[in-house]
Amino acid sequence: MNHTYQKPLKGTRIGCVFGSFAPLHQGHLDMIMQAKKENDGGCIVIVCGYDGDKGEPMMPHAKRYRYVREFFANDDLVAVYAINDTEIGIAQYPNGWDGWMREFRCIWEKAVNPYSWDARRVWYVGEREYKTGLELRYGEEAVLLDRAENPISATMIRQNPIKHWNKITAPFRRVFSTNILICGTASEGKSVLTADLGKYFNAPYSWEWARDYMQESCVSDWELDGADFMAFLEGQYNLNKRLINSPANNGIFFADSDALITKMYAESYSRRDDCAVTPQEYEKIAIMADELAAKSRWDRIYLLCPHGMFVDDHSRFMVHAGMDERWQLFEKLREFIEKSGNWDKVTILDGGYWNNFKTIVNDVKEIIENGKGN
């Protein structure tokens, strides 16, 4: 695997830690931090794996390698490298030790300053068989850490990430975040519902980025052209992404809007002579919307049915005020969600605000208690 440049380590002793890191968690940090502090040359961290291993599909080996590098990016005493058994054609553990060690020796020459190639290597491991193999088979020094002092494992995290959220390192939290989309047509109360859910669970939540854009630009719905809708798509996606990656995310994120909702409005407006966006522009909007929808990861989608009175707040496009028009938009959004491959994530809500709120609250409480359940 190609490795990005990292400052070579140098010293008389260098620690070595390897693991699949699916995900990198506090138990791994016990080993890495000890290896870094007990050796004047710092620590080499090897991200191990093979195609189809326990990290997939959420965390393939290349992504894990990237996230571990990201975590230690500003630490000159930790050098992160990777060994993919499939990529270099070696047998999987426990049969690939010789091939693995050959690859490690090549990494050693990249990770360590040439003047320190004869430095003393000290391995830090969490399994007794690793210590025995390294010492007896290769004559390497190995330290066995007591995992009982911090009884956390990647398996425990994968089974219920929210329960062990504080043990997960920051780059990997984005993988385990439960992302919930609240969607529907205009004036269904989804913005208030999303904000209330975020406040109830002390979770980050997004809002309609397009509404801020329109207010700042002093533009009305019928004036929106292709460039405006493209800005909506990018702005909403980046807002949701930023909040998912935010330190405020404790495992649950609520989104008020996404690319498919923007696509729904763009499709409707492009068919109207009194709107600026053209059918030709919509074709480009649809392509970008589908690309961003494919990149987004929703664990639950709550689709609000048209319900109640359409509120005229003097900023909404009143051509959608009628119940027939609202149902047409709803069916178009439903079609887009189905085509995106996310229909199995959808719960349709057709009650009033309080019933919808209680339904989502109960679902989220179950997720927190038992894991995602998917």
Secondary structure as UniProt FT lines:
FT   STRAND          13..19
FT   TURN            22..23
FT   HELIX           26..38
FT   TURN            40..41
FT   STRAND          43..49
FT   TURN            51..52
FT   TURN            54..58
FT   HELIX           61..71
FT   TURN            72..74
FT   TURN            76..77
FT   STRAND          78..84
FT   HELIX           85..88
FT   TURN            93..94
FT   HELIX           97..111
FT   HELIX           114..116
FT   TURN            117..118
FT   STRAND          120..125
FT   HELIX           128..138
FT   STRAND          141..144
FT   HELIX           147..149
FT   HELIX           154..159
FT   HELIX           162..167
FT   HELIX           170..176
FT   STRAND          178..184
FT   TURN            186..187
FT   HELIX           190..200
FT   TURN            201..202
FT   HELIX           209..217
FT   HELIX           221..223
FT   HELIX           226..244
FT   TURN            247..248
FT   STRAND          252..255
FT   HELIX           259..270
FT   TURN            273..274
FT   HELIX           279..295
FT   STRAND          300..304
FT   HELIX           318..320
FT   HELIX           323..339
FT   TURN            340..341
FT   HELIX           343..345
FT   STRAND          346..349
FT   HELIX           353..370
//
